[in-house]
Amino acid sequence: MKQLKQKGLSTIEFTLVATSLLLLMLAVFEFGRYVYSMQVINEITRVAARLGVVCYVTDQDDIANLAIPDFAPPNFDSSNISIQYLDGSGSQITGTLTDSDVFPTIRYVRASVVDYDYQFSGLMSFLGESGVLSVPVFETTLPVESLGIYADYSAQTDC
């Protein structure tokens, strides 16, 4: 008679254990996707800053579009990237960047992520506010290089 009472017990145990392991595995995948997305966002700021130091200052609006790869996190677009030109003390330069008295004061370019919230999938929606987490501050600051100005070496007679 004992055999009959335990006939379906292994099926129930398997269902409980398999469900728990599957949920844990999906949570690990989702967390891995989050960490990967944060690394991609960090790389986007690096690329945007690099483009900022070699592209001309009037191309500032195009830099954000060029820095975003096809595999960027969902809903990440050029409005989430801020490009700032800084003077020698690290203060943001205001005014027309192409003016002859403003342009020479540019010493650094800073690219940062602004107003981006990461959305977890349904499984991790208990985190944050309904699965939405604010992305921490990511920024990259690089010293200027050419700022899109190239020397005309054909007119020079010496090195």
N, C-alpha and C positions, 0 to 999 in steps of 0.2 A: 504494500500500500504506500510506502514511502516513495517509491519510484514515481508514482503518478503525481505527487505533489510537486516534484522538482523538474518535471519534464520541460517546461518552458522557461525555466529560470536562467539558463545560459543565454537564451535569445534576449531576454530583458537586460541581463548584465552587459552583453555585447552592445546593445543599443545605447545604453547609458555611457559606456566607456567610449564608444566610437563617436558619439555626438560630442562629448566633451573634448576629445582629441581633435576632431574636425573644427570645432569652434576655436580652440587654441591655435591650431595651424593657420586658420584664416586671419586671426588677430595678429599673428606674427607676420604674415604676408602684408597685411594692411600697414602695420607699423614700419616694415621695411620699405614700403612704397612712400610713406611719409618721410623717412630719413633720406631716401633717394631724391625726393622732390626738394627737400631742403638743400641738398648738395647741388642740384641743378640750379636752384635760385641763386646760390652762392656763386656758381660759375657764370650765371647771367650777369651779375654785377661786375665780375672780373672782366668779362668780354666787353661790356658797355664802357667801363673805365678805360680799357685798352683802346677801343675805338675813339673815345673822347680825346685821348692824348695825341692821336695821329690824324684825326679828321678835322676839317676846318670847323670853326665854331658855329658857322651858319647852318651846319648839318646836324645841329643838336637834336632836332626833332626826329631825324632819320635814324639816329644812333640806337634808340630804344627798339625800333622795329628790327634793325639788323642784329641786335644782340640776342633776340629771343629765338631759340631753336624750335624745331618741329616737335620735340619731345618735352616741351615745357609743361609744367603742372597745369591741370585744368583751370580755365578762366584766368590765366595769367596773360596779360597783354601789355602793350607799351605804356599804358597809363599807370602801370605799377612800377615803372622805373623813373627815377629822378636823376638827371645829369646836372651837376653843379660845377662851376668854374671858381677856383679859390685863389686868393692872393698868397703871398709868402707867409703870412701869419695864420693861414687856414680859414680866413673869413670869406664868406661868399661874395663874389663880385657882382655888383648890381650895375645896371645901365646897359648901354649898347656895347656888346662884347667886341664888335668890329671897330669901334672908335680907336683912333691912333693913340689916344692917351690911356685907354682902358686895356686894349689887347696886350701890350707888353707887361702888364701887371699879373697876368695869369701865370700861376706857378704849379697848380695842381688841378686835377679833375677828380671829382667824387661821383661815383654811381651808387645809388642805394635803392632798396625796395621800399615802396610806400603803399599803404592801404591794400594789402593783400591778405586774404583769409583763406586758409587751407580747409577744404571740405572732405572729411572722412566719409567712407561709404557707410551703408546702413549698419553694418556689424559694429563699427566703432562710434556710432552716433551718440553714445552716452558721454563722450569726451567733449569738453567745452560747452558751447551752446548749440545743442542739436548737431554735434559733430563738426562744428566750425571752430577752428583755432586761429588766432592771429599769428602771423608769421613773425618770428623775432627779427630784430634789425640786422639786415645784411647790407654791408657797404664796402666798397673798395675805393681807395684813394691812391692815385698814381701821380708822379711828377710829369709835367708836360714834356713832350718830345717836339714834334714839328707843328702840331695844331693845324695841319694841312698846308703849311707854308714850306715849299721846297726851294732850295737854293738853285740858281741857274749856274751850274758848273761849266757850261760851255763857254762862258765869257771870261772865266778865270785863266790866267796864264801860269800860275804857280799853285802848288798844293798848300 
